[in-house]
Amino acid sequence: MPDGTPQTAARNGRAPAPPPVGALLRSWRQRRGLSQLDLACEADISTRHVSFLETGRSKPSRGMLIHLAERLDVPLRERNALLVAAGYAPVYSEHRLDSPAMQAARKAVDLVLTGHEPFPALAVDRHWHLLAANRAVAPLLEAVSAELLAGPVNVLRLSLHPGGLAGRIGNWAQWREHVLSRLSRQIEAGADPDLAALRSELQGYPAPASAVFDECGADGHHPDVVVPLRLHTSFGPLNLISTTTVFGTAVDVTLSELAIEAFFPADTETAERLRQRLAENPLSPRGEGD
């Protein structure tokens, strides 16, 4: 077998060489369901030029790569990978949310989370790890396994794991399908192997034996419009719907991957229970980022 193949590299203890930039461009084009002609029209270049870039007969300039990545809606992290594959330096920064450079963004996140109280809201990264949460989240985590709350907390694992919230989700099957479908769309859009591994893990969780099922539904819900989260707690049942907020103009990798999940009461009883619970526990911790 010729030297330099992935198999030879693995035997020699070396990481396999990354795909050439042309192959990466072709992969993203196909992932978006576009033909070379489609991309050429979108990018205002010739089909021949697209073909030459994908086969390696032409080397794209840095500006052309960024232009094509924008048309293909490639995530910022993967745009940097395209640039590196073509021999250019990354152009999109990546800072931790608690770094000085992200101070303004972190204040904005905290403002949104705090402003959403007494209703739960949390911030997650691209792998659904908890970055921050407001005070209304903590009461929902009663009786959750300490193991799931140690280290980086993954909120999808927390919701479907038998030791997490699963046993208290009344519409567990419906919520599970919603979570897995959303995760699948994210994998399809971004080709992240870590998310694919997370999906496989979540799919393997059994239905919780202790679940309190109320699959028949509840007044005020519109399953054809939104999937609710029906959570049983020590202070009464909660019927919640969620929205997602992202930074639409982010040019930092971390910020572009951050999402805020905000939960709203689906009925007046839920709203009152959440208000009362937060009033009884005003000093609940705000979450991972504090």
C-alpha positions as CSV (number, residue, x, y, z in Angstrom):
1,M,0.0,0.0,0.0
2,P,1.5,3.4,-0.9
3,D,2.9,5.5,1.9
4,G,0.7,8.4,3.0
5,T,-2.6,6.7,2.8
6,P,-4.9,7.0,5.9
7,Q,-4.3,3.3,6.8
8,T,-0.5,3.8,6.6
9,A,-0.7,7.0,8.6
10,A,-2.7,5.3,11.3
11,R,-0.2,2.5,11.6
12,N,2.6,5.0,11.9
13,G,0.8,6.9,14.6
14,R,0.1,9.9,12.4
15,A,-3.2,11.6,11.9
16,P,-4.6,11.1,8.4
17,A,-4.2,14.1,6.1
18,P,-7.3,16.3,6.0
19,P,-9.3,16.3,2.7
20,P,-8.2,18.8,0.1
21,V,-10.2,22.0,-0.1
22,G,-11.8,21.0,-3.3
23,A,-13.3,17.8,-1.8
24,L,-14.5,19.9,1.2
25,L,-16.3,22.3,-1.1
26,R,-17.9,19.5,-3.1
27,S,-19.0,17.9,0.2
28,W,-20.7,21.1,1.4
29,R,-22.3,21.7,-2.0
30,Q,-23.8,18.2,-2.0
31,R,-24.9,18.5,1.6
32,R,-26.9,21.6,0.6
33,G,-28.4,19.7,-2.3
34,L,-27.0,22.0,-5.0
35,S,-25.6,21.1,-8.4
36,Q,-22.4,22.8,-9.7
37,L,-24.7,25.0,-11.9
38,D,-26.8,25.9,-8.8
39,L,-23.7,27.0,-6.9
40,A,-22.3,28.8,-9.9
41,C,-25.5,30.9,-10.2
42,E,-25.6,31.6,-6.5
43,A,-21.9,32.7,-6.4
44,D,-22.1,34.5,-9.8
45,I,-19.2,32.5,-11.2
46,S,-18.9,29.9,-14.1
47,T,-19.8,26.3,-13.7
48,R,-16.4,25.5,-15.1
49,H,-14.8,27.5,-12.3
50,V,-16.7,25.6,-9.7
51,S,-15.6,22.3,-11.3
52,F,-12.0,23.3,-11.4
53,L,-12.1,24.4,-7.7
54,E,-13.6,21.0,-6.7
55,T,-11.2,18.9,-8.7
56,G,-8.1,20.9,-7.6
57,R,-7.3,22.2,-11.1
58,S,-7.7,25.7,-9.7
59,K,-6.8,27.0,-6.2
60,P,-9.4,29.3,-4.7
61,S,-8.4,32.7,-3.4
62,R,-9.2,33.4,0.3
63,G,-11.9,35.8,-0.8
64,M,-13.4,33.2,-3.2
65,L,-13.5,30.6,-0.4
66,I,-15.3,33.0,2.0
67,H,-17.7,34.0,-0.8
68,L,-18.5,30.3,-1.6
69,A,-18.8,29.4,2.1
70,E,-21.3,32.2,2.6
71,R,-23.4,31.0,-0.3
72,L,-23.3,27.5,1.0
73,D,-24.2,28.7,4.6
74,V,-21.1,26.9,6.0
75,P,-20.8,27.4,9.8
76,L,-17.9,29.7,10.8
77,R,-15.9,26.9,12.4
78,E,-16.0,25.0,9.1
79,R,-15.2,28.1,7.1
80,N,-11.9,28.3,9.1
81,A,-11.3,24.6,8.2
82,L,-11.8,25.4,4.5
83,L,-9.3,28.2,4.7
84,V,-6.7,26.1,6.5
85,A,-7.2,23.3,3.9
86,A,-6.4,25.8,1.2
87,G,-3.3,27.0,3.0
88,Y,-4.7,30.2,4.5
89,A,-4.9,31.4,8.1
90,P,-8.3,31.2,9.8
91,V,-10.2,34.6,9.7
92,Y,-12.9,33.9,12.3
93,S,-11.9,34.3,15.9
94,E,-12.9,31.9,18.6
95,H,-13.0,33.1,22.3
96,R,-14.4,31.5,25.4
97,L,-17.6,33.1,26.5
98,D,-15.9,34.3,29.7
99,S,-12.9,35.9,28.0
100,P,-12.5,39.7,28.1
101,A,-13.1,39.9,24.3
102,M,-16.6,38.4,24.8
103,Q,-17.6,40.7,27.7
104,A,-20.2,42.6,25.7
105,A,-21.7,39.4,24.3
106,R,-21.8,37.8,27.8
107,K,-23.6,40.8,29.2
108,A,-26.1,40.5,26.4
109,V,-26.6,36.8,27.2
110,D,-27.1,37.5,30.9
111,L,-29.5,40.3,30.1
112,V,-31.7,38.0,28.1
113,L,-31.6,35.2,30.7
114,T,-32.3,37.4,33.6
115,G,-35.0,39.3,31.7
116,H,-36.8,36.1,31.0
117,E,-37.4,35.3,34.7
118,P,-39.5,34.0,36.3
119,F,-39.6,31.6,33.4
120,P,-36.7,29.2,32.6
121,A,-34.0,30.2,30.0
122,L,-30.5,28.8,29.4
123,A,-27.6,29.2,27.0
124,V,-25.9,26.3,25.2
125,D,-23.0,25.7,22.9
126,R,-23.1,23.8,19.6
127,H,-22.9,20.4,21.4
128,W,-25.8,21.4,23.8
129,H,-23.5,21.9,26.8
130,L,-24.9,24.3,29.4
131,L,-23.1,27.6,29.4
132,A,-25.4,29.7,31.6
133,A,-28.9,29.6,33.0
134,N,-31.3,31.8,34.9
135,R,-32.6,31.2,38.4
136,A,-35.8,29.6,37.1
137,V,-34.0,26.6,35.7
138,A,-32.7,25.2,39.0
139,P,-36.2,24.2,40.4
140,L,-36.8,22.1,37.4
141,L,-33.8,19.9,38.1
142,E,-35.0,18.4,41.4
143,A,-34.2,14.7,41.8
144,V,-31.8,14.7,38.8
145,S,-28.8,12.4,39.2
146,A,-25.8,14.2,40.5
147,E,-23.7,12.5,37.8
148,L,-25.6,14.3,35.1
149,L,-25.0,17.6,36.8
150,A,-21.2,17.1,37.1
151,G,-18.7,18.4,34.6
152,P,-20.1,19.8,31.4
153,V,-23.8,19.4,31.6
154,N,-25.4,18.4,28.3
155,V,-29.0,19.5,28.3
156,L,-30.2,17.0,25.8
157,R,-28.8,14.1,27.8
158,L,-30.3,15.7,30.9
159,S,-33.8,15.7,29.3
160,L,-33.8,12.2,28.0
161,H,-31.6,10.2,30.3
162,P,-33.5,7.9,32.8
163,G,-31.7,9.6,35.6
164,G,-32.5,13.1,34.3
165,L,-35.9,14.6,33.5
166,A,-37.2,11.7,31.5
167,G,-39.2,10.2,34.3
168,R,-41.1,13.4,34.9
169,I,-41.9,14.3,31.3
170,G,-45.5,13.5,30.7
171,N,-45.2,13.5,26.9
172,W,-41.9,11.7,26.9
173,A,-42.3,10.0,23.5
174,Q,-43.4,13.2,21.8
175,W,-40.6,15.2,23.4
176,R,-38.0,12.5,22.5
177,E,-39.1,12.6,18.9
178,H,-38.8,16.4,18.9
179,V,-35.3,16.4,20.4
180,L,-34.0,13.7,18.1
181,S,-35.5,15.3,15.0
182,R,-34.0,18.7,15.9
183,L,-30.6,17.1,16.5
184,S,-30.8,15.3,13.2
185,R,-31.4,18.6,11.4
186,Q,-28.4,20.1,13.2
187,I,-26.2,17.2,12.1
188,E,-27.4,17.4,8.5
189,A,-26.7,21.1,8.4
190,G,-23.3,21.0,10.1
191,A,-21.8,17.5,9.7
192,D,-20.6,17.4,13.3
193,P,-19.5,13.8,14.3
194,D,-19.8,14.7,18.0
195,L,-23.5,15.5,17.5
196,A,-23.9,12.2,15.6
197,A,-22.4,10.3,18.5
198,L,-24.7,12.2,20.9
199,R,-27.8,11.3,18.8
200,S,-26.8,7.6,18.9
201,E,-26.4,7.8,22.7
202,L,-29.8,9.4,23.1
203,Q,-31.5,6.9,20.8
204,G,-30.3,4.1,23.1
205,Y,-32.0,5.4,26.2
206,P,-35.0,3.3,27.2
207,A,-38.4,4.7,28.0
208,P,-38.3,5.6,31.7
209,A,-40.2,3.1,33.9
210,S,-41.2,5.9,36.3
211,A,-42.6,8.2,33.6
212,V,-45.9,9.9,34.4
213,F,-47.5,9.7,30.9
214,D,-50.3,12.0,29.9
215,E,-50.0,11.5,26.1
216,C,-53.7,12.3,25.7
217,G,-52.8,16.0,25.7
218,A,-54.0,19.1,27.6
219,D,-56.2,22.0,26.9
220,G,-54.5,25.0,25.4
221,H,-51.9,23.0,23.5
222,H,-51.6,23.0,19.7
223,P,-49.4,19.9,18.8
224,D,-49.7,20.8,15.1
225,V,-48.0,24.1,15.8
226,V,-45.6,23.6,18.6
227,V,-44.3,20.6,20.7
228,P,-44.8,21.3,24.4
229,L,-42.8,20.1,27.3
230,R,-45.1,18.7,30.0
231,L,-43.0,18.4,33.1
232,H,-44.2,17.1,36.5
233,T,-42.6,18.8,39.5
234,S,-43.0,18.9,43.3
235,F,-44.8,22.2,42.9
236,G,-47.2,21.1,40.3
237,P,-47.3,20.2,36.6
238,L,-45.7,22.6,34.1
239,N,-46.8,23.0,30.5
240,L,-44.0,24.8,28.6
241,I,-43.2,25.8,25.0
242,S,-39.7,26.9,23.9
243,T,-38.1,29.4,21.5
244,T,-34.5,29.6,20.3
245,T,-32.4,32.8,20.0
246,V,-29.1,33.1,18.2
247,F,-26.7,35.9,17.4
248,G,-27.4,36.4,13.7
249,T,-24.5,38.7,13.0
250,A,-21.8,36.9,14.9
251,V,-18.3,36.8,13.4
252,D,-16.8,34.8,16.4
253,V,-17.0,31.0,16.2
254,T,-18.1,30.6,19.8
255,L,-20.8,33.3,19.5
256,S,-22.1,31.9,16.2
257,E,-22.6,28.5,17.9
258,L,-24.3,29.9,21.0
259,A,-28.1,29.5,21.4
260,I,-30.5,30.7,24.1
261,E,-33.4,28.3,24.8
262,A,-36.2,30.2,26.5
263,F,-39.3,28.5,27.9
264,F,-42.7,30.1,28.1
265,P,-45.7,29.0,30.1
266,A,-48.4,27.4,27.9
267,D,-51.1,28.2,30.4
268,T,-51.9,30.6,33.3
269,E,-51.4,27.8,35.9
270,T,-47.9,27.2,34.8
271,A,-47.0,30.9,34.8
272,E,-48.3,31.3,38.3
273,R,-46.4,28.2,39.6
274,L,-43.2,29.4,38.1
275,R,-43.6,32.9,39.6
276,Q,-44.4,31.5,43.0
277,R,-41.5,29.1,42.9
278,L,-39.0,31.7,42.1
279,A,-40.4,34.0,44.7
280,E,-39.9,31.3,47.3
281,N,-36.3,30.7,46.1
282,P,-34.9,34.1,45.1
283,L,-31.3,33.2,45.6
284,S,-31.2,30.1,43.3
285,P,-28.0,29.9,41.3
286,R,-28.0,31.3,37.8
287,G,-26.0,28.5,36.2
288,E,-22.7,27.4,34.7
289,G,-21.4,30.8,33.8
290,D,-21.6,32.4,37.3
